[in-house]
Structure formats: structure tokens, C-alpha cells
Amino acid sequence: MNSAESNSSTFQNSELEIIKKSLLIQKSEILNKNQEFKNLQNASAKAADEVDAVVQNLQDNLNIQLHERDHLSLMLIDKALSKFSSGSYGQCDACDEMIDLRRLKARPLATLCISCMEDNEKSSKSATRSILQ
């Protein structure tokens, strides 16, 4: 390996470490929100009148939707961190090529390279068109 390749590899490793730290921070934030959600569910008081009951119901529904979204994000983060552990983070799930570092920095949970993602979207659009016709 020449000096330029070594510097590039070191740069890429430091960039990947930054992504990993970011994922760990996101995971921690979601877990903290999860605890807050549980506390809100336990502290949810009975409403005094119908208007308060409706408002409380809407708030509870919104909190549940946010909790479900966070749960999905947490699963994706855990999957990415697992790939870090196995040394396969950044590898496209479809073609096994390495995902461009710029894409990973923009979307750290990406599992497909741009080419495979575009192919996936094209096939999804054509399937949707055939269903609608």
C-alpha cells in the first residue's frame, strides 16, 4: 500500500468512527426518549371533562406514533452498529460493493449503494404502475 492509499484509508476509518459515534449518540437519545415515553404513559391523568379527554387522547396517540418511529430507528441503528462489529458496515446488502463514504455520511443507516437503491426504486415504481393499471 502506498502513502496516498494509507492516508485515504486512515481518513476513511476516522470518518467511519465519526459515523459510529453519531449512531451511538442517536441510540442513547432514543433510549432516553423511550424512558420519557414510559413515564408519560404512567403519569397520564384522567381528564376532567370531554374536551380534556379528547386532547389527552390525541396527545397519547401522537406519543405512540413517535415512539413507534423511534423504535424503528433504534432497530436500524442497532443493525448498523452490528455491521460495525462484524466489519461489514458500508457494504451494500444487494451487491456487496462498498457504499460511497459521502452517502454513508449523509445517510448513516443506508444499506444499499446508489446504484442498487435506484434499481430498487425503479422496480418498485414499475410494480406500482402495473397494480394501478
C-alpha positions as CSV (number, residue, x, y, z in Angstrom):
1,M,0.0,0.0,0.0
2,N,1.5,3.4,-1.0
3,S,1.4,6.5,1.2
4,A,-1.6,8.0,-0.6
5,E,-3.7,4.8,-0.1
6,S,-2.7,4.7,3.5
7,N,-3.7,8.3,4.1
8,S,-7.0,7.7,2.3
9,S,-7.7,4.5,4.4
10,T,-6.9,6.4,7.7
11,F,-9.2,9.2,6.6
12,Q,-12.0,6.8,5.8
13,N,-11.5,5.0,9.1
14,S,-11.7,8.2,11.1
15,E,-14.8,9.2,9.1
16,L,-16.4,5.8,9.9
17,E,-15.6,6.3,13.6
18,I,-17.4,9.7,13.5
19,I,-20.4,8.0,11.9
20,K,-20.3,5.2,14.6
21,K,-20.2,7.8,17.4
22,S,-23.1,9.6,15.8
23,L,-25.1,6.4,15.7
24,L,-24.3,5.7,19.4
25,I,-25.5,9.2,20.3
26,Q,-28.7,8.8,18.4
27,K,-29.3,5.4,20.1
28,S,-28.8,7.0,23.5
29,E,-31.2,9.8,22.7
30,I,-33.8,7.4,21.5
31,L,-33.4,5.2,24.7
32,N,-33.8,8.4,26.8
33,K,-37.0,9.3,24.9
34,N,-38.2,5.8,25.4
35,Q,-37.9,6.2,29.2
36,E,-39.7,9.6,28.9
37,F,-42.5,7.9,26.9
38,K,-42.9,5.2,29.6
39,N,-43.0,7.9,32.3
40,L,-45.7,9.8,30.3
41,Q,-47.8,6.7,29.9
42,N,-47.6,6.0,33.7
43,A,-48.3,9.7,34.6
44,S,-51.2,10.1,32.2
45,A,-54.0,11.5,34.4
46,K,-57.7,11.1,33.9
47,A,-59.2,14.0,32.1
48,A,-61.7,16.3,34.0
49,D,-64.1,16.8,31.0
50,E,-64.7,15.6,27.5
51,V,-62.5,18.3,25.8
52,D,-59.6,17.4,28.1
53,A,-60.2,13.7,27.4
54,V,-60.0,14.3,23.6
55,V,-56.9,16.4,23.9
56,Q,-55.3,13.8,26.1
57,N,-56.3,11.0,23.7
58,L,-54.8,13.0,20.7
59,Q,-51.6,13.6,22.7
60,D,-51.4,9.9,23.6
61,N,-51.8,8.9,20.0
62,L,-49.1,11.3,18.9
63,N,-46.7,10.0,21.5
64,I,-47.4,6.4,20.5
65,Q,-46.7,7.2,16.8
66,L,-43.4,9.0,17.8
67,H,-42.5,6.1,20.0
68,E,-43.1,3.6,17.1
69,R,-41.0,5.7,14.8
70,D,-38.2,5.8,17.3
71,H,-38.4,2.1,17.8
72,L,-37.9,1.5,14.1
73,S,-35.0,3.9,14.1
74,L,-33.5,2.1,17.0
75,M,-33.7,-1.2,15.2
76,L,-32.0,0.3,12.1
77,I,-29.3,1.8,14.3
78,D,-28.7,-1.5,16.1
79,K,-28.4,-3.2,12.7
80,A,-25.8,-0.6,11.6
81,L,-23.8,-0.9,14.8
82,S,-23.9,-4.7,14.4
83,K,-22.4,-4.3,11.0
84,F,-19.6,-2.1,12.5
85,S,-18.9,-5.0,14.9
86,S,-18.7,-7.6,12.1
87,G,-16.7,-5.3,9.9
88,S,-19.4,-5.2,7.2
89,Y,-20.6,-1.6,7.8
90,G,-20.8,0.3,4.5
91,Q,-21.2,-2.9,2.4
92,C,-24.2,-2.8,0.1
93,D,-26.8,-5.5,1.1
94,A,-27.6,-6.2,-2.6
95,C,-24.3,-6.2,-4.5
96,D,-21.7,-6.4,-1.7
97,E,-19.8,-3.4,-3.0
98,M,-18.8,-0.7,-0.6
99,I,-21.3,2.2,-0.3
100,D,-19.7,5.6,-1.1
101,L,-18.5,7.3,2.1
102,R,-20.3,10.5,1.1
103,R,-23.6,8.6,1.1
104,L,-22.9,7.0,4.4
105,K,-22.1,10.4,5.9
106,A,-25.4,11.8,4.6
107,R,-27.4,8.6,5.5
108,P,-25.6,6.5,8.0
109,L,-28.3,3.9,8.0
110,A,-28.1,3.3,4.3
111,T,-27.9,-0.4,3.4
112,L,-27.8,0.0,-0.4
113,C,-25.4,1.7,-2.7
114,I,-26.8,4.4,-5.0
115,S,-27.0,2.1,-8.0
116,C,-28.8,-0.7,-6.1
117,M,-31.1,1.8,-4.5
118,E,-32.1,3.3,-7.9
119,D,-32.7,-0.2,-9.3
120,N,-34.9,-0.9,-6.3
121,E,-36.9,2.3,-6.7
122,K,-37.3,1.6,-10.5
123,S,-38.7,-1.9,-9.8
124,S,-41.0,-0.5,-7.1
125,K,-42.3,2.2,-9.4
126,S,-43.0,-0.3,-12.2
127,A,-44.7,-2.7,-9.8
128,T,-46.9,0.2,-8.5
129,R,-47.8,1.2,-12.1
130,S,-48.8,-2.3,-13.0
131,I,-51.0,-2.6,-9.9
132,L,-52.7,0.8,-10.7
133,Q,-53.4,-0.2,-14.3
